[in-house]
Amino acid sequence: MSRIGKSPIPLPEKVAVSLQGLSVTVKGPKGELSRTLPEGVSISQVENTIVVTPDNQKRKSRERHGLCRSLVANMVEGVSKGFTRRLEIVGVGSRAQVKGKTLVVNAGYSHPVEVIPPEGITFKVENNTNVIVTGPDKELVGNEAAKIRAIRPPEPYKGKGIKYQGERIMRKAGKSGKK
C-alpha cells in the first residue's frame, strides 16, 4: 500500500469539498478546482479530512492510490495558499514586462515574445528580470513556467537564458586558448 496514499488530507477552515463518485470539486479563497480521478480508487470525506483508498489490491489500484491522494492534496493546497514558480532572466538586454495580463519577454530575438496566461494564472515581474508565475493549479503553474523557460533555455557556456530560480546550470569550458 502506498505510504503517501495512506495519510489523510487535512482540510483548512475556508476550504469546501464536494465529492460525486470520482469527481472532486474543491472551493477556497484562491479559486475553485475540479478533477475527475481515474478508476481504481475511492475517495471519502471523514470530518475535516479526505481519505483516498484503493478499491482492491490489483496493481492499477495500488499504482493510482498515491497519485490520486497527491492530486487532491495539491488541489486543497492550491485553493487555500496557491502555488508560485519563480524564473530568472540572465543576459544583457534580456528582460520581461507585464502589459495588461500578457507577459512580454525580450530574450535576444529580433522580436519580443508574448505569453498569454490561461484563466487563473497571473504573471508578475520584479526588477525586469525576475518573473513570478502564480495560480491555484500546480500543474498549470508548472506548465506556464516551463513555456516561459522554453522561450530561451539557459545555455551551458555563459548561462544566458531563462532559468528557474535556484536552478543550477551545468557549465562547459569554452574554447581552449592558443599555445
N, C-alpha and C positions, 0 to 999 in steps of 0.2 A: 504494500500500500504506500502511496506517495506521502513523504514526510511533509511536503508543502501542502498537499491536499487535506491532510488530517486537521490542520489548525483552522479554527473558525475565524470568520472575518468580523471584527467588531464594527458596529455602525455608530458613527458620530451622531450627535443630537439632531442636527439640522438636515440629515440625510434620510430620504424616504425611498423604500424599495418596494416594487411591485413585481410579483412572480406569476407568470402564467405558463405553466408547463416548463419548457426550456428557454422561453424568452424572459429576459431580465431587463427591467427599466429602473434606473437609479436617478433620483432628482435631488439636487442640492443647491447651495448658494452660487456655485460657479456654472451651473447649467444642468442639462439633462442628457443622459446617455442611455442607449438601449442596444441590446445584443441578443442574438439567438445562439445558445450554446449547442455544441454538437451532441449527437446521440451517445448514450452510454453512461451518462451521469444524471443524478437527480439533485435538485437544489431546494433547500427549505430554509425558512426563517424561524429561528428559535430565540424569542425575546429580542435582545438587541444585537444578535449575531446572525450571520448567514453561514450555513453549513453545506458543503458540497460533498456528496458521497457517490462512489461508483455504483452502478446498477448491479453489476455482477463481477466476477473475478476473471473475466476474459481479458485478453491483452489490450484490446482497444479501449475498454473502460478504464483500465489501470493507467494507460498512457494519457488519457484525456483528463483524468482526475485532477492532477496538479495544474495542468494548463487552465482548466475552467476556473479553478479556485483563484489563480493569479489574474485571470482576465476580470473576474468580478471584483477582486480586491483593488485592481487598478482603476476600475470604474468608480468605486466608492471613494478612493483617494482623489481621483480627478475632479469629481463634483464637489468635494469638500475643500481640498487645498489647491488643486491644479498642478500642472506639470510645466517645467521650463527647460529649455535647451539653449545653451549659450554658444555662439560661434565667434571666432576672431578672424578679422581680415588682415593679412600680412602682405605688405608690398607697397612700394612707392606709388602714390596716386590711386591706390585701391581704396574705395570707401563705399558706404551704403547710406541711404536715407529713406525715410518713410514719407510717401506722398499720398495723403488720404489713408487708405488701408494697404496700398500697394507698396512693396519693398523694391527700391531701385538700387541695383548693385553695379558699381563701376569696378570691374576686376581686370582691367588691362585689355579689354576687347575694344574694337572700333566703335562700339555702341553700348549704351547701358542696358543691363538685363533687368526686366521687371518680373517680380514674383507676386502673383495674386493669391492671397490666402484663402483657403476654404472656410466655410462657415464655422465659427467657434475658435479659430486660430487668430492670434494677434502678433504683430511684429513690433519691436521696439529697438531703437538704435541708440547706443551711448558712444560718445566720442568719435563718431563717424566710422569706427572700426569694430565695434562690438555689437553683434546682432543677438537679440533675445527673442526666442520663439516661445509663446505661452498658449496654453489651452487646457481644457479638461480631459481630452482624449490622448492618452500616452502614445498610441500608435500614430495618430495624425501629427502630433508634435514632432515625433521622431522622423516621420516621412518628410515633413516640410523642411526640417533641419537638414536632412540628407539631400534634398533637392537643392537647397541653397549651397551646401558644401560642394555639390556636383557642378556648380557653375564654373568654379576653378579650384580643383582639389590641390592640396599643398604638394609642391614638387620637392624632390629629395636633396637638391643641391643647395639652395638658399632658403628653403622653407616658405617661399612665397605662395600665396593662395588663401583659401578659406578653410579653416580647421575648427574642430570643436575645442572649446576651452579646456585646457588641461591635456589635450591630445599630444602625444609625443611623436614627432616625425623622425623616422629613421633617416639619418643623413648619410650621403655618399661623398667620397672625396672627389674633387673636381679633377681637371687635367693636371698631370704632373708637370713640373717645370722643366726647362731645358737643362741639360747637364753641361 
